[in-house]
Amino acid sequence: MTNQNTRTAVLLMAYGTPNTPAEIEPYYTDIRRGRAPTPEQLADLVSRYDAIGGISPLAARTLAQRDALQVSLDALAPGEYEVVLGLKHAEPKIETTVNDLATRGFSQIIGLVLAPHYSSYSIGQYMDRTRAAAEPHGITVSGIDSWAREPAFISFLAQDVRQRLASMPANTKVLFTAHSLPQRIIDGGDPYPDELRATAEAVAAEAGLASWSSWSIAWQSAGRTPEPWIGPDILNVIDDLAASEAASGVLVCACGFVADHLEILFDLDIEASQHAKSKGLAFARTTCVNDDPDIMNALAQRVIALK
C-alpha cells in the first residue's frame, strides 16, 4: 500500500450498463451469474436497446452523477472527499474500485448506492460486496442505506408530479413505480415495499394528491425467471384502470429509478406508454433525477454527516 491517503473515498455504486452493442452479451451473462443467454434471450435484449437508439445512456448519466456529487462535496468540504464509481455488472466493478483505492492508500470508504430504497437484494448486496473487498485491506466502510425520504428527492418528484398533472386530463391516476423483486425476498421480511410506500406517501402529500383513489403503487421490469415477482405489474394496473369508468390517464412517477436507462426509456416510454394509449388512456411520466444539483447536494450532505 502507498502512503496513507487522508481523504475519504465515496464509492458511488450503480447497476452498470453496456457501453457498446458488443458489450451487451457479456453484460447479460454477468447478470445471469455467468450463464450465457440463449440466442433468443440475447436477441430480445438487443432489440430493446435498438428501440432506444442502440445503447443505454446510463453510463453517461452515472458519470454525470459522480461528477455532480464531487462538485457538491468540493463546495461543502474542499479536498476531503474523492468520488469513485463501483458498478455491479460492468467495469469498473465494486471490487476493482476498492482494490484501486487500497493501492492508493485510502483507509475509509463511504458507500452510496444510486437507488433510494433499501433492499437486501440491491443496496444490501452492494454494501456487502464493498465490505468484503475492503476487509483484506483494512479499509473501514460505512454507508447510506436509504434515502427514500430525502426531502430534496421528495420535493423534486412532487413538483414534477404537480406540473405534469396540470396538463393531463381529469381523473389521471399517479402510479409510483420501482423495479420488481422476486417474491421470496419480500416474503423473507425485506423492507423494500415499505421503502417505496414511504416515498410515494411523502410525494403524494407534498403534491396534494388527496386520497388513495388518485394514486397507487405498481411494479415494473420484473425479471424473466420462473419464480414469481412482486406485483401488481404496471401493465396489469393500466388494464384495470382502462376497465374502470373513472380513469382517463396515467402519470408514472418512477421513483425507484434515478437515471434514464432501459427500464425507463423502453419499459415505460415505449412499452407502458403504447399499452396505455392502446387502452384509450393518456400517458406521461415524471423526469428522472439524473444529476439534479439539489439532490446531489443533499446526498453530499448525507455523506458528510457520516464521517
N, C-alpha and C positions, 0 to 999 in steps of 0.2 A: 504494500500500500504506500502511496506517496504521502507527503506531509499532510497533516491534519487540515481539512478544509473547514473553516469556521462558519461558512454559510449553511443554511438548511436547504435540503433538496425538497422540492414539491413535486411529487410524482403524480402527474395528471394522467389518469387512466381512461381508456376508451376501448370500444369493441374492436376497432380496426376495420379496414376495408381493402380490397384490391386496388392498386394504383393504376393498373393497366388491364386490358382484357386478358392478357396472357397469365395474369396472376389469379384469375377467378378460380381455376381448378385447384391450385394448391391451397388457396384460402378456404374453399369449400371443404377440401379434405381435412384441413385443420379443425374446422368447425365440427366435422364428423369424427373427431378424435383419431385421425389417421386413416380412416376408411375412405377410399376414393369414391366419389359419387358415380352412379351409373350414367351412361351416356344420356339417358332421358332426363335424369335429375340435373345434370350439368347444362343440357340444352335449355331446360326450363329457367334456370337461374340466369343464364346468358341472355335469354330473351327478355327477362325483366330489366337487366341492365341496359340492353339495347333500347328498350322503351323509354328510358330516362336519359338517353344520349350516349350509351356505350359503357359508362362507368359512373360510379357514385361520386358526388362532390364531398363525401365525408372526410377524406384525408385532408383536403384543403381547409375544410371547416374546423377540424380538430387542431390543425396547426395554427389557425387564426385564434382559436380559443386559448391555446397555450400562450401565444404572443400577447393577447389581451390580458390574461391573468398576470403575466410577467410585468406588463406596464403598470397594472394596478398595484402590485406588490412593490415595485420600484418606487412608486409615488408615496406609498404608505410607510415603507421601511427600506430605504435605499441600501442596496448592497447586501441585504441579509438573506435573500432567497434566490434560488435558481429553479425555474420551472422546466421539467423534462417530461417527455411523453413515454408511457409504457402501454402497449396495446395487448389485447387478449389473443387476437387471431392473426396478427400481422406484425411485421417488424417496424420499429423496434419493440420486441415483446417485453413484458414486465421484467423478466429475468435478465434479459440483455441489458436493459437500462440500469437495473440495480447493480449488476456486476460492474458496469462502467462507472457508476457513482462510487463504488468501493475503490476502484483503481485511482480515482481522482481525490480520494481522501475524505469523502463525506461520511459523517458519523450519525446523521439524523435525517430521516425521511418523514415527510407528512404526505399521506396518501389522500388523493381527492379523485373520485370517480365522476365522470361526466354522465351521471344519472342521478336524479334527485331522490329516488325511492329505494330504501334499503330492502334487499332480499339476500338471504344466504346464498342464493343461486347466482346472484350478479355481484353486487358490491362486496358481499362476504367473500366470494371467490377471489376477486381482485386483491382484496386486502390479505387473504391467506397466502396467495402467491407472492405478494410483496414481502411478507414476514418470513416466508420460507427461504426466499432468495437472499434476504438481508441477514438472517441469523448467522450463517457461517462467517460473515464479515464483521460481526459485532456491531452492526448498524441498528440503532433504535428506530422503531416505526410507530407512528401514531396516525390516526386517520379521521376523516369526516365521514361518518356512516350514513348520514341522511341530511338532505337539505330540502325535504318535501314541504316544509312550512316556511322557507326563507321568504321574508317579506318582499324583497325585491323581485323574486321569482313570481310570487303570487300577484303582485301589482302589475308586472309585465303581462301576464296572461289575462288578468281581469280587464285591463284597459283594452286589450285587443278583442276580447270577447264582446265588450260593450260596443266598440266601434263596428265590428262586423255584424252584430245583431241589428244595428241601425239600418243596414242596407239589405237585410234578409226579410222574407215575408213573415207575416204574423204566424204565430204558432210554430216557430222554429225551435227545435229541441237541441240543446247543447249536449254533446257526448264527450265525456272526458275519457281519453284512451291511454293505454300503456301496452307494452309488449306482453303477450300472454306467457305464462309459465306452465310447466307440467302440473297437473292437479295434485300429484303425490307430494310435491314440495309444499303446497298450501295446506294439504291435509296434515303435514308434519308440524304445523303451527307457525309457518313463515309469516312475517308481518306485512308482506308486500301489498296485499289488497287493502289493508288498513292505511298504509302509507299513501296509496293512490287516493283513497277516500279523503284523507286529511287534506291533500292538495285540492281536490275537487270541491270540498265543502268550503275551504277558505276562498277559492276563486269565485265560487258561486255567490258567497256572501258579499265579497267586495264588488262583484259585477252587478249585484242587485237581482240575481235570479231568485225569484220569490219562493219557489217551492220545488219539491221533488218532481212535479209534473213538467217543469221547464228544463230539467237536466237529469242525466243519469250517467252511469259508468258502463263502458264497453271495453272489450279486449281485442287486440289485433295481432296479426303477424305470427300466429301460432306455428310452432314447428311441425314439419310434415313427418310425424312419427306415429306409430300405432297407439301409443298411450294417450289418454285424454288430457287436454289442456284446459286451463280455466276459461270460463266464458261468463256472459254471453259474447259471442263474436260480433264484431261491428256489423258485418253483413247481415247477420240474423236480426240484429236490433233495427237496422234500416228496413228490413222486411216487415217487422212488427209495426214500425212507425207508419209505413206506407199502407198497412192494412187498417190502421185506425182512421177515424174520421177527423181527428183533431190536428194531425200533423201536416205541415206544408213544406217544411225544410229541416235540414240538419246542419249544425255547425259543430265540427270536430275540433276539440281542444286536445291536441296530442301531447298532454303534459308529461307523459313518460319519456319523451324524447327531447333532446336539447340541441339537435343539429339536423339539417336537411340531409337525408340519406335514403336508401332504397325503401325502407319501411314507411317513409313519409311520401316520397316522390312517386313511388309506384303503388304501394298498398293503399294509400289514401287518395292522392291526387289523380290516379288513374282508375284503380280497381273500385274503391269505395265511391268515388265521385260518379263513375259511369253507372254503378249499381243503383245509387240513389236517383240519378236522373232517369234511369230506365223505369223506376217506380213512380215517377212524377214528383219527386222531391227536389227542391233546391238544395245545393250543397256548397259548403265553404269550410275552410279550416283556419285555425289561428297560425300566426307566424312562429317559427321555431326560435329558441333563444339564440342559437349560434354564438357570436362573440359580443353580444349586447354589453356595453361597457358598465351599465349599472349592476347587472348581475355578476359580471366578472369582478367588479369592485366588492360586491357583497361577499363573494366567495373568498376573495383575498383577505377580507376582514376575518372570516372564519378560520382561515389558515393561520393568521397571526395570533388569533385567540388561543390556538392550540399550543403555541410554542412555550 
